[in-house]
Amino acid sequence: MFTLAGWTALLAGLTIRALAQDYSTSPPLYPSPPTQGTGWEAAFAQAEAFVSNLTLEEKAQLVTGTSGPCVGNIGAVPRLGFDGLCLQDGPLAIRQATYASVFPAGLTTAASWDRSLMYLRGLYMGGEFKGKGSHVALGPVVGPLGRAAYGGRNWEGFSPDPYLTGVAAEQTITGMQQSGIQACLKHYIGYEQESQRNPSLSADNVTIEAVSSNIDDRTIHELYLWPFANGVRAGVASIMCSYNRLNGSYACQNSKTQNGLLKGELGFQGWIVSDWGGTHAGVASINAGLDMDMPGPLSYSGDQNSSFFGGNVTQAVNNGSVAETRVDDMVRRIMTPYFYLQQNQYPPIDGEEPALNSNFPPYDYQFTLGAANVEVRDGHAQLIRELGSAGTVLLKNVNNTLPLSAPQTLGVFGNDAGDVVDGLYFSGSAFQNQYGYEYGNLPVAGGSGTGRMSYLVSPLEAIKSRATQDGTLVQYILNNTLISSAGGLSSILPVPQICLVFLKTWASEGYDRIGLEPDWNSTGVVNSVASHCNNTIVITNSAGLNVMPWATHPNVTAILAAHLPGQESGNSIVDVLYGTVNPSGKLPYTIALNASDYNFAPITNSTTLVETEDPNSWQSNFTEGLLIDYRHFDYYNQSVAFEFGFGLSYTTFDMSGIQIQSHAGNGNGSVGALPPSNPIVPGGNPSLWEVLFTVSVTVTNTGGLAGAAVPQVYLSLPQIRGEDPTPLNVLRGFDKIMLQPGESQSVKFDLMRRDLSYWNTMTQQWMIPSGPIGVNAGFSSRDFRQKTQLTVVT
């Protein structure tokens, strides 16, 4: 029989569920949970002592961004020995710096499916940030997750699969922070398009609010929050909130997502910082959980005292709008990872930085500047080359066209093959568009996620170098217009034995893609070359997925998706083409047959919205729920060109002997509810991370060459009564193992409670569903070689 307290709890749960499912609201949750410094206890004590010696004005300064030598800065407090903070972009390089490396993009990193390379990329990038005096690296990216195929920044992140993205984020953050820098996981949360990401003014000078990503409770937990949980568990120092609104409330002042989900459910101990220009209120943002405002002023060229934070924080405390204990918590959150990573003893900021930050007014605080143009590349090119190859996916290989073996003649075609002609830094107005540059290879894409390359190895350069060793005659045409025109290939004589076609797809912050085929008349280029050359190999450098209408052309004998390999682009591709590296990359997304197949998650940008006078008209309802990418195609039994997790090798693999080991005492039994926990630790309830089962399979190299296999495990959870559709299969484990010909190896995959659970919107907790759960092991989302099942809840 229910007590009054029981009825109250039930009604509260029903209200929470109703609000969570209501796309127009985001339930309020106050106050902002204070950090306990969990996992950082000694540093937390240092931070507490530091805060106790600050004046209110100094506290306000420490939570307010200012102009300075870096893309974001916190001013110094010299009397306490604090030299300030330097925050720098970005997810694949210390963007503005000279003599620094440009690493492969997150998309390429995910395509490697290699935990060790993910970690090393983070470690080496972190070392470069530290060498340049940057305390905070603004990356990695897990938002956008990649809901919409047309998203302009999908390439900065990893994959539309939350499990793969979560692993990549965790490995990257661990590597970064072991180097001594603070990682900043971004963008939180629901930031899945560039169109109307910020407010705009209508023709009648009416403020049109940013697009609202309207996401139901279960979907936000199981998809968009999932990789952030991995990041928090890894001990990430900071998280950047996003530009968009979330269920009607701006992400940087959304109390439900910041106070409730991030600091409450996930136990986040670090600090939340706004994206640059993402703050739209002071008191409301602070009370909703925002800890630091960047860049500070209302506009880049505005008065430094016009910040939503700054002096307004002092005023808000004095008038009672904000409790000083809340400001103390903000500063403790900022200073705890600073002390934990021993950043009170740190290299000075590279002296070249102020010139690069000329879009800001002269900085107000004295920053310690060191030598200019410090060399930090430190031999990282070898890892970049290796990861570029590891993230290249072999999609087609008819009659073992690849690897190449000293062909007598070779043709190279396409405007992606040669060196760049518009400069090595893809930022500024020349690169902020939907089309990119016409001539030159695409090693990375544009916007704040790019990097300043000190050099680029183009594919044509690398091919010529290899051809010199083999005595191969290399001919080439890089003009796509000429290639696709009648008679455009007439100058190529003799007809090459092998024709390589290089295609590219540009994307950049601020713009969503307008098509899914590679750019610059790619289909015309491929068809023209394939009509003359019966052994045509297509290589794509793409800032996202591509549809490939020419994939089934009989003269297209091989396809490589090389993604964005970074500065060693040509070397990475040639290593795969010639078999120096046996390809092992797997697709971190699905390649559909047609662009229209991705309409389940459209970009919201209709003409009506562009011309609207309604301030709140931009609404993006995530009605597809959990069914994005392969989850959608599988659920609706829809044919695709190349499925998620797919990738060929120059050898072959098989799998046998699936077994499941149950770990007694870790929560198995008749009740699927999550055991209570107090306190919540970073990553959430620790029971979520307990290993309940271990799946093992034996993988065998059945071919004639050494190569790396990527066994994958997918779970098939039951459909939940009263809930939206559950995906038929979800990735819950993977590994990458090198095998010699004929060699077999046992591979184990731990399944944690979280892996077996769904988010119950009624009880507001993770639960393991009743009934059998399918366990499928194989080499892609549609290539299952071993199947079994387990039951946790009967």
Disulfide bonds with the S-S distance in Angstrom:
Cys70-Cys86 2.02
Cys241-Cys252 2.03
Cys499-Cys533 2.48
